[in-house]
Amino acid sequence: MKLNVVKLIIMSTVIHLFMNCSIGTARDACKNNLKASAGAHDCELLSLSAFVPTQNEINVNGVAALMLSCYQYYEKLQQCNKEEKKYLPAIYSKE
């Protein structure tokens, strides 16, 4: 019986290392998936665009598109923070 438990622990450790997955809540998984989305990157670009002069209409439209994408990202982030997702288990990638 003890040998089976040891085998199970070793096997689960090996799978955990090779699969590169984490076990957590649905809230953590949702936030992790959002970090990998384009919206998170657009928010970073938006903060950098504050230092770029906007003299033509193309730059203004680009900043407006970044603002919209960043707003949508934060709206989705609010959906991740719902109370019911706090207690649901989930598996997600660490990357």
C-alpha positions, 0 to 999 in steps of 0.5 A: 500500500505504501509503495502505491502511494509513493508511486502516485506521488512520484508520478504526479510530480513528474506529470506536474513538471512536464505538463507545466500546469498549475492547479488553482481557482477559476479566478486565477486561471481567468487572470492568467489567460487575460495576461496572455491576451492582446488587451494586456499588451495594448495597455502597456503600449498605451502607457508608452504612447503617452510619451509619443507626440500625436500630431496626425490623425493616424496616431490619434486613432491608434491611441483611441484603439489602444484605449478601447482595447485596454478598457475591454481588458479591464472589463474582462478582468472585472468578470474574472473577479466575480465571487463564484469564480473564487471557489471553482477549481481550475487547471491553467498554464504557468506561462 
